[in-house]
Amino acid sequence: MCAPNHTGSFVAEPGIISGMSEQPTSRLLLACLDRPGLIATVSGFLADAGLNIVDVDQHSTAEGRFFMRMVFDSVGPARRAELEGRFEAEIARPYEMEHRFAESGRRKRVAVMVSREDHCLSDLLWRWRNDELGGELVGVVSNHPDHASQVAAVGLPFHHVPVDPADRAAAERRALELVGEVDLLVLARYMQVLSDDFLERLGAPAINIHHSFLPAFVGADPYRRAHERGVKLIGATAHYVTTELDAGPIIDQDVTRVGHGDEVTDLVRIGRDIERLVLARAVMAHLDDRVLVDGERTVVF
């Protein structure tokens, strides 16, 4: 089970998630100006270190930017610092690369914030219980008490933090205390705008699901406004949260066709299915170290 520690933060007790069956690997993600020989340079560095490369994805843009995700044999804790230090000095600095290493064996800690609608939350809980999420769910915060029993049933802590419109800062402070140190915050239909201060103090990326196809129908009640416009496609967008509302880099999107016979309630029902799938894909891509942010855009391998 998972339980809050003495500070009230989420702590996952050992054994709640089954271990991954795959061999552990190391991951290297990088971005820099494109130039000839980059793949050979990085591959040669790893080969010289005696490491076998098991997967490579790369992308070059018309603007001359190069992105790569390379997966190779796990170096283990004993060699990791030395390898990363050498890469920084010999490759990253001379080529002015933005880069990061990650280990598949380290499961990232994920907290969820949700309001009344639970379709995205339920999907995340199901994937977590079936070891499909790729991360460690450590707890749920909500501004409504509705989902307490559902969350408790899977052994996770649930915290009801009401939001007083006259003092939103107090609710945000409490939520931050409860979330504690995490690697990712998922807003699974959390219908409150988070302040710049909250995002800065969180110290981790946050992913939001928007129940429309951004940038169309930004804001509240998008399905009704989509119905009024007679749209033939509806969709959902998962994006990183930034200080600008619903404008963060997009990670995943999807759409489906609707017709003139579909009422607002039909659009909402259809949209919920898209929302939970799009959010799950975005969260899993992030946890699998497949997302590189490039300004206002992302490269998702």
N, C-alpha and C positions, 0 to 999 in steps of 0.2 A: 504494500500500500504506500501511498504518499501522504505526507503530513507536514503541517507548518513547523518550522523550527522555532527556537525560542524568540527570534525576532519577528515571527509571523510570516517569513518568506517561505516559498514553496520548496520542499526538499523531497526528492524521489528516493524512496528506500530501495536498496539493491534487490534485484530479482523481479521487479514488476514487468520488465520488458525482456523477452527472450533474446539471447544473443544472435547476432547476424550470422548466417551460415556461410557467407562468402569470406574468402581470405581478406584480411585487412589490407587496405592500400593507402598510399599517400596521394594527395592531389595538389597540383600546382595550377593556379589561375593567374594569367598575366595579360597586360595591355600595354601597348607602346606604339610608337610610330612604325609603320611598316617599312621593311627593308629586306633585301635578299639575304637568305641564310639563317633567318631567325629559328626556324624549326630545327635545322641541323645543329645550330649552336646549342639550343636547350637540350636536344636529344643527345648530343655529344657529351654535354656536361653530366647527364644522368648515366650514360653508358660508361664514362670514365669512373664514375662512382660505383660501378658494378650493379646498377639497378635496372631491372627489366621494365620497359614501358608496356602497359597493357591496353591503353586506350588514349587516343588523341583526337581532339576536335579543334579546328581553327577557323577563323573568319577574318577577312580583310575588307575594309570599307572603301567606298569611292573617295572618301576624304583622307585616305592614307593611314588609317588606324588598323592595328593588328591585335587580334584577341586569340587566346589559346587556353584550352583546358587539357592538361596532361595528367594521366593516372599511371602510377608506377608502383613497384613493390614498396610496401611500407618499410621505412628505414628504422622504425623502432625508436624509443625514447633516447637510447644511448647515443645514436648518431644524428638525431634530428637537428639539434642546435648547431652542430658543426657543419652539416650539409646546408642548412639555411643560411648560415653566416657566409659560407663560401659562395653560394649562389648570389647573395646580395653584393658581395665584393667583386666577383668575377663576371657576372652577367647582368644583374638588375641595374646596378649603378652605371656601368658604361653605356648600356642601352636605354637608360632612363625609363625603366619599366615600373609600372604599378603592378604589384604582385602579392600573392598570399599563398601560403601552404595550408593544407587541411588534412586531417586524418579521418578515414572512414570509420575507424574504430571508436572515435570520440562522438558520442551521440549528443547533439545539441539540445539544450534546454529550451522548451517552448511553453509560453504562457498564452492563454486565450482570454479575450474580453468579448462579451456578448451582451445583447439586450434581450428583448422578448422572443424574437424569432430564433428557433433552435435548429433549423435544417443544416446550416453549415457546421454548427457545433456538433450535432449528432454524427455527421459524416466524419469529422476529425476524430471524434472519440472512437468510432468504429474502426477507422484505419489504424489508430494507435493501438487499440486492443489486439488487432490482427497483425501487428508488426509491419504495417505497410507505410507508415508515415515517414520513417527515417529519422525520427527525433524522439526526444523524451518529453511528453506532455507532463507538466508539473503542477498545473492548477488552472482554475477558471475564476475570473472576476466578472461580476455582472451588476448592472444598476437596477436589476429586478431580481426577486427571489425565485422566479419560476422554475429554474433548472437545477435547483439544489439536489433533488432526489436523483435525477438522471446522472449528475456528475458524481455524487457519492456512491452510486451503484457500481461504478467502475474503479472505485478506490482513489479518486482524486479529491483534493480539497476544493471546496466551493466557497467563495466569499461574496456576500451581498454588500455592495458599496453604493448606497443611494446617492444621486447627484442632485444637490440643491442648486437650482438656477442662480440663487443669490450668492452661492459660495462654491463654485465649481472647483476652485483651487484646493479646497479641503478634500474633496473626493479624489482628486488626482494625487494628492500627497498620500492618501491612504492606499490607493491602488498601487502606487509605486512601492510602498512598504511591503505590500503583500506579494507583488510580482517578484521583488528581489532581483538577484542577478540571473538574467536569462540571455540566451543567444538570439532569440526571436520572439516578438509579440505578434499574435494573430488577432486581428479585429474581425471576428466572425459575425458580422452584422451588429457591431457595437455602434449604436445610433447616437453617439455623442462626439462632438468635435474636440479633439485633444489639443491642448495648448502647445505653443512652441517650447515653453519651459518643460512640460511633461516629456516631449520627444527628446529634448536635450538631456534631461536627467535620466531617461530610460537607458541610454548608453547602448542600445541595440537596435537593429532594424525592426520595422513594423510593417506588416503586410495587411492591406485592407481589401475587402471585396465590395465592389460597387454594383448595385443591382440595376445596371443599364449598360449600354455599350458606349463607354466614354470615347470622345468628348461630348456625345449627344446626351441630352437630358440629365445634365449635372444637377445635383441637389435632391430635394425631397420629392416623393411621389412620382418617380419616373415612369412607372408602368401606366398610370392613368394618363399622363401627358403623351406617352407613346401611343396609347389607344386613341386619344383624341386626334393625333396626327395620322392615324391609319397606317402605322408602320407595318411592313411585311417581314421584318427581321427584328428580333430582340436578342439581347445577349447580356453578358456580364464581363467585368474587367477586374482583375486582381493587380494591384499596384503597390509599390512601396509608399509609405506615408511620409509626406513632407509638410513643411509649414504652409504650403498652398493647398487649399482644400481640393481633394480629388484630382490632383495634378502631378502626383509622383510618377516615377518611371514605371511603365507598364511591364508586367511579367508575363501575364497570360490573359487571353480573351477567347470567347467563343460566342457563336450565334446559332439561332435556329429559326426556321420560317414559321410565321403565323399568318392567319387569314382573317378576312372580314367577319367571319362568324365567331371569332374568339373575343370574349368579353374581358374586362379588366381582370376578373378572378382567374380566367384561363391564362392570361399573360403572367400573372403572379405565380401560378402553379408551375407553368413551364419554365419561368425564369428561375425559380428556386432550384430546379434540377441543374440548370446551367451554372448557377452561382456556386453550388457546393462542389461541382466538378472543377470549375476554373480555380476556385480557391485552393482545393486540394492539390491540383497540379502546380500552382505557384509555390505553395509551401514546400512540397516535396522537391521541386527544382532547387529552391533555396537551400534546403537542408542537405541536398546532395551536391552542393557547391557547383551548380550549373549556371549560375547567374552572374554576369559581370555588368555593372552599371557604367554606362557611357553617357555622361551628362544627363539629359532628360530621357534617354533611351536605355534599353537593356539589350545585351546579347545573351541569349539563353541557349546553351548547348544541350 
